[in-house]
Amino acid sequence: MYMLRRVYKAKHREGKLVASLVRKQQDIYEMAGRSKGTVYFNAGTVPGEPDSVVLEWTQDNLGSPYVSGGGIPAEALQVGAKVREHIESQHIEFWELMTPEKMDNV
């Protein structure tokens, strides 16, 4: 099981807008079968890096969305284009979740 985290740096004072668009895009992906995701943001109202947006979700495995007839929903691509208009940068992180069967004998 994996946790994926996409991190966005929004343009000045556009963090809440980007978070709204990312939430909308995640809802589209969830309707297409992706696991539930969580979007959180800092629009400058809490300590930390302002205009930051984070999306996290889990997946059983890492693979291409194009395998086995999958694909990226067209509506998600359209929302993604809007997101890119309002961000300075983005990156994605991949984390393997620690589960009981993966634990070392400690």
N, C-alpha and C positions, 0 to 999 in steps of 0.2 A: 504494500500500500504506500502511496506517495502523497505528499502534500505539495501543491504548487502554489506559488505566491507571485503574483504580477504586481510590480511596484511602479507607480507613475509619479513623476514630478510635474505638477500642473503649472501653467503659467500663473503669474502673480494674481492672487485673488480669484482663481478659477478652480480651486480645489473642490468645492461643493458641486459645481457644475460637472466636473470630470467624474466625481463619485456618482452622481445621478446617472450619467451616461454609462458608466461601467456597470452599475446595478442593472440598468435596462438591458445591456448586452448580456450580462450573466443570466438574467431571467430568460432571454431567448435561448441561450445554451442549455439551461435547465429544461426548457420545454422540449429540446432536442435530445435529452437524455443525460446531460452532464449532472454530476452530483451537486447538491446544494452548495452555494458559495457564500462567503461573507465579504462585504465591502466595508472598509472603514477609512476614515479620512481625517485630516487636520486642516481646517480652513483658517487656522491662526487663532482658534479659540481655546486651544489647550497647549500645554508645553510640548515641545518637540519641533520637528521640521514642518514649517507651514507649507500649505499647498501640496501635501503628500496624500496619495490615495493608494490603498492596498486592496487587492482581491486575493482571497485564498479559497482553494477547493481541494478535494482529495480525488485521487484516481487509483483504481486497482493496479494499473500498469501504465507504463509510458509507451506511447506509440503514435503513429501518424493518424490524423483525423481522416485521411483519405483511404485507409485500409478497410476492406470489407464493405464497400459501398457507403462508408461514412462521408462526411464532408462538413464544411463550415456553412451554417445557414446564411443565405444571402442577406437577411435582415441584420444578422450579427456583424457582417462585414460593413454594412452601411453605417451602423452605429459606431463601429471601430474607426471609420474614416472621420466621423465627427469628433471622437475622442482625440485623435491625432492633431486636430486643429487647435486643441487647447492644452497640449502638453509640451514640455521641454524635452523630456526623456522618459524612457521606460525600460525595465528589464524584468526578466523572469527568473525565479529561483525554484530549484527542484530539491525536495527533501524526502528522504526515505523515513517512513514512520517506524518507530520502535514498537514492535509487538511482542507478546510473550514468546512466540516461537522463534524470534530472531535474537533473543537475549543471550548474552554469554552467561556461562555458569558462574555467577558471582555470589 
